[in-house]
């Protein structure tokens, strides 16, 4: 699994132009390779996996975060308030610094949903949401 994900990720890194979906796939593959190499790899393999992951993240920029947040938001649009709050918070974080209007809209929605959460859900949401840049 480590080698398979590693090789697939390098194949994407060598592709000059990637779609948003390919960038998200690149980050997923690199993260998976990194996880497995950390468990079973030699010192060199682990270092190579870190290099691969760093390269994938640099290549991704904000694209992967936005793509993942959009998928989460779409998949959770009918979810519980806490799920929607997290999805909008992720989208706000992804849009911060790139799309001020979308950032502000998703931040406000996450904040509104977060204010309605039960204590048990708020316990997890509030500290995570505190890391999202304010508009």
C-alpha positions as CSV (number, residue, x, y, z in Angstrom):
1,X,0.0,0.0,0.0
2,X,2.8,2.4,0.9
3,X,4.7,1.9,-2.4
4,X,1.5,1.9,-4.5
5,X,0.3,5.2,-3.1
6,X,3.8,6.6,-3.2
7,X,4.2,5.7,-6.9
8,X,0.7,7.0,-7.8
9,X,1.4,10.3,-6.1
10,X,4.7,10.8,-7.9
11,X,3.0,10.1,-11.1
12,X,0.6,13.0,-10.4
13,X,3.4,15.3,-9.2
14,X,5.1,14.8,-12.6
15,X,1.9,15.9,-14.4
16,X,2.2,19.5,-15.5
17,X,-1.4,20.6,-14.9
18,X,-3.8,18.9,-12.5
19,X,-7.6,19.3,-12.1
20,X,-8.9,20.1,-8.6
21,X,-9.9,16.5,-8.2
22,X,-6.4,15.3,-9.2
23,X,-4.8,17.7,-6.7
24,X,-7.1,16.3,-3.9
25,X,-6.1,12.8,-5.0
26,X,-2.4,13.7,-4.9
27,X,-2.7,14.9,-1.3
28,X,-4.7,11.8,-0.3
29,X,-2.2,9.5,-1.9
30,X,0.8,11.3,-0.4
31,X,-0.7,11.4,3.0
32,X,-1.5,7.6,2.8
33,X,2.0,6.8,1.7
34,X,3.4,8.9,4.5
35,X,1.2,7.1,7.1
36,X,2.2,3.6,5.9
37,X,5.9,4.4,5.5
38,X,6.0,5.8,9.0
39,X,4.8,2.4,10.3
40,X,6.9,0.1,8.1
41,X,9.5,2.0,6.4
42,X,13.2,2.5,6.7
43,X,14.6,5.9,7.7
44,X,15.2,6.7,4.0
45,X,11.7,5.6,3.0
46,X,10.2,7.8,5.7
47,X,12.3,10.8,4.6
48,X,11.2,10.2,1.0
49,X,7.5,10.0,2.2
50,X,8.0,13.3,4.0
51,X,9.4,14.9,0.8
52,X,6.5,13.5,-1.2
53,X,4.0,14.9,1.3
54,X,5.6,18.3,1.4
55,X,5.7,18.4,-2.4
56,X,2.1,17.4,-2.6
57,X,1.0,20.1,-0.1
58,X,3.1,22.7,-2.0
59,X,1.5,21.7,-5.2
60,X,-2.0,21.7,-3.7
61,X,-1.9,25.2,-2.2
62,X,-5.4,26.1,-1.3
63,X,-7.0,23.9,-4.1
64,X,-7.1,20.7,-2.1
65,X,-8.5,22.3,1.0
66,X,-11.2,24.0,-1.0
67,X,-12.1,20.8,-2.9
68,X,-12.3,18.8,0.2
69,X,-14.3,21.4,2.0
70,X,-16.7,21.7,-0.9
71,X,-17.2,17.9,-1.0
72,X,-17.9,17.8,2.8
73,X,-20.3,20.8,2.6
74,X,-22.2,19.1,-0.2
75,X,-22.3,15.7,1.5
76,X,-23.4,17.2,4.8
77,X,-26.0,19.8,3.6
78,X,-28.8,17.7,5.2
79,X,-26.7,16.6,8.1
80,X,-27.0,17.4,11.8
81,X,-26.3,21.0,12.9
82,X,-22.8,20.0,14.2
83,X,-21.9,18.4,10.9
84,X,-23.0,21.4,8.9
85,X,-21.2,23.7,11.4
86,X,-18.0,21.8,10.8
87,X,-18.5,21.8,7.1
88,X,-19.0,25.5,6.9
89,X,-16.0,26.1,9.2
90,X,-13.9,24.0,6.9
91,X,-15.1,25.9,3.9
92,X,-14.4,29.3,5.7
93,X,-10.9,28.1,6.5
94,X,-10.3,27.0,2.9
95,X,-11.6,30.3,1.5
96,X,-9.7,32.5,4.0
97,X,-7.2,34.7,2.0
98,X,-8.6,33.6,-1.4
99,X,-12.3,34.5,-1.5
100,X,-13.2,37.1,1.1
101,X,-17.0,37.0,0.4
102,X,-17.2,33.2,0.5
103,X,-15.0,33.2,3.6
104,X,-17.2,35.7,5.4
105,X,-20.4,33.9,4.4
106,X,-19.2,30.4,5.5
107,X,-17.7,31.8,8.7
108,X,-21.0,33.5,9.6
109,X,-23.0,30.3,8.9
110,X,-20.6,28.2,10.9
111,X,-20.8,30.7,13.8
112,X,-24.6,30.7,13.7
113,X,-24.8,26.9,13.6
114,X,-22.1,26.7,16.3
115,X,-24.1,28.9,18.6
116,X,-27.0,26.5,18.6
117,X,-25.0,23.3,19.3
118,X,-25.6,21.2,22.4
119,X,-22.8,21.3,25.0
120,X,-21.4,17.9,23.9
121,X,-21.1,19.0,20.3
122,X,-19.9,22.5,21.1
123,X,-17.1,21.0,23.1
124,X,-15.6,19.7,19.9
125,X,-16.7,22.5,17.5
126,X,-15.7,25.6,19.5
127,X,-11.9,24.9,19.8
128,X,-11.7,23.8,16.1
129,X,-13.7,26.9,15.0
130,X,-11.4,29.1,17.0
131,X,-8.6,28.2,14.6
132,X,-10.5,29.6,11.5
133,X,-9.3,33.1,10.6
134,X,-12.0,35.7,11.2
135,X,-13.2,37.6,8.1
